[in-house]
Amino acid sequence: MKSFKIVLKFLFLLSICSPLLSCGEESESANVEIVLIPDSPLVSKSNYNIIGSDGEVVEIVGPWFAFSYTIDNGSELPLVVQDFELEVTARANGVNEQLQFFPDFGLFSSTRNRITTDPIEPGGSFEETANWPVESLPDLASFRYRCKITFFGYFETVDDPETEDEDESGRPGARFQKSITFTTR
């Protein structure tokens, strides 16, 4: 019984101290804030037509929703955001159905091939001007889809003035990855 109390005290002490024992530096990704616009997108059942970058009409098939976002770079390094992936979960009749969505850059621009065309400087921000449509969703009576969007990219390296090595500025450095979750309505 006495050894059980000792083990229990040790586990309690460990649970209190474990947050203080984290290893390594905090990732630069933690210093980047992404805000979804709107924070809870509205789902529409009807089909919708938009004009694509090539001037052709593109039909967005319902149910669908659209979103935009802003990215605030609170890190100390320039940030390049290349892509995002959206996972949509629909629950109907007790069964989860998961869908994945990847951006179609050609829908809005014939020359754009990533999220940010220029690095987001430290302290700077990027506001997406396009409203990304997510279409052909399973038809739910509630219109409530659980979503997780993950952004990917990298922080650019910054030249170290203390060294006489070749200029390293602007090259891909640490990986950037950040996820946010939201629910549609």
Order of alpha helices (4+ residues) and beta strands (2+ residues): alpha-beta-beta-beta-beta-beta-beta-beta-beta-beta-beta
